[in-house]
């Protein structure tokens, strides 16, 4: 069933002024997809990072975004999250989805503890600070009072994800989330992602990664980004062919 | 309001945890005042002339040390791209600007009054220099300074050259505010003709408003890619 669209800002629990008045938001209409990006372009000075990129993601899909370094994965995710603005093009998402974006960096205050970062995030989002059960589910309760910069890279990454997931988002944009995680944490994270985007909530997850061996089993679909465009999509050519093309390009 | 208080708490916690900004500020205030005192004493300038220089020296030292310290305070935002996390969750981006201005205002006030005290001690200026009009002028000027410095810091926060860009962009834009600050401080301290005081005061208040409004309107554009 087509869902009503509002402004991009409605992805968060409350309106986000950061995204208001952005010229790339389409006027309210209806689409079948949870996310739709049309003719999105972005350049940094002379470097054209995204070129008229088109992308559609359906409800409930967990999509892996592949591409060599510099292909435009991070820029695309930043644009979809609203942190960056495209030079041209439009982005639409279903209004009821709650955005959760995790980039390469923790996006949290390294000098503060996990608990303090969670308290800040909760205050900004207008939700209650997650309690012991939530921290236990990330196996971080014992580390809640330690400054993030004192944690190992893997724990820091898990703590950052715990902050990102604090408001139970179901529109997930994750940039190499498995980079510092052990196998157990990866399985736990993707079980959580599947739970977040599944069911009647109808969310989606777009995950940029180079970690094919560990993440491919979780994927519903795989996209390959080359030279700022979607060069291959498993929807039309099959997951094996997209992966083979990606691996071929990386040789 | 809840968001602004949460952001202020975050700045306070960061500072209490590291004590980097205030330590840097107070340390620089003492050092720069000491170096100036040694230099000026060596030049055999009369105490009366030193007192005349005092208003200008306060603001030069204050702006120098506060600019270095504000640059440091934005390193918390840049480290780990923490500012992105805030932007993703914040209701209105101007709330972040306002919270940063308030916390920077507190920081520069500490820096300014420390510099005033150190210069007064080293130059043998009576502590009556901390008069109500002098403090009011300082607080007015420092608000404009904090607003402009916060905006420029936000513009440079994603640049690898931010420590260099901040003073290069900030100091020329601060010139009219500093001019007003020095003139007003001179009139108050030296008791010279109060002619034109209202104009300088109007300039300072006008610039406070201008920098604040510009910050509120432009901050969001400054922090986005």
Contacts between the chains, C-beta under 8 A, distances in Angstrom:
chain1	res1	chain2	res2	distance
A	12	B	88	7.5
A	12	B	89	7.2
A	14	B	91	5.3
A	15	B	91	7.1
A	16	B	88	7.9
A	16	B	90	7.2
A	16	B	91	7.1
A	17	B	90	7.9
A	17	B	91	6.9
A	17	B	92	4.4
A	17	B	93	5.5
A	17	B	94	7.4
A	17	B	220	7.1
A	18	B	87	5.6
A	18	B	90	7.0
A	18	B	93	5.1
A	18	B	220	6.1
A	18	B	224	7.1
A	78	B	225	6.3
A	81	B	88	6.6
A	82	B	88	7.5
A	83	B	84	5.7
A	83	B	87	6.3
A	83	B	88	6.8
A	83	B	224	6.8
A	83	B	225	6.5
A	84	B	224	6.6
A	84	B	225	3.5
A	85	B	224	6.1
A	85	B	225	6.8
A	99	B	88	7.0
A	101	B	84	8.0
A	101	B	88	5.8
A	103	B	81	6.3
A	103	B	84	6.5
A	104	B	81	8.0
A	105	B	80	4.9
A	105	B	81	3.8
A	105	B	84	7.4
A	106	B	80	4.3
A	106	B	81	7.5
A	106	B	82	7.6
A	106	B	85	7.8
A	107	B	80	6.7
A	107	B	81	5.2
A	107	B	82	6.3
A	107	B	84	4.7
A	107	B	85	3.6
A	107	B	88	7.3
A	108	B	80	6.2
A	108	B	82	5.9
A	108	B	85	5.4
A	109	B	10	6.3
A	109	B	14	6.4
A	109	B	76	6.3
A	109	B	79	7.8
A	109	B	80	7.2
A	109	B	82	4.7
A	110	B	79	5.3
A	110	B	80	4.7
A	110	B	82	7.2
A	111	B	13	7.9
A	111	B	14	5.2
A	111	B	17	5.1
A	111	B	18	5.8
A	111	B	76	6.5
A	111	B	79	7.8
A	112	B	10	6.8
A	112	B	13	5.8
A	112	B	14	6.7
A	112	B	17	7.2
A	116	B	10	7.5
A	116	B	13	6.0
A	117	B	85	7.9
A	119	B	6	7.4
A	120	B	6	5.4
A	120	B	7	7.6
A	120	B	9	7.6
A	120	B	10	5.2
A	120	B	86	7.8
A	121	B	85	7.1
A	121	B	89	5.6
A	123	B	2	5.6
A	123	B	3	6.3
A	123	B	5	7.6
A	123	B	6	3.4
A	124	B	3	5.3
A	124	B	6	6.2
A	124	B	7	7.9
A	124	B	86	6.7
A	124	B	89	3.9
A	124	B	90	5.3
A	124	B	91	7.2
A	125	B	89	5.1
A	126	B	2	7.3
A	126	B	91	7.6
A	147	B	17	7.0
A	148	B	80	7.3
A	163	B	85	6.9
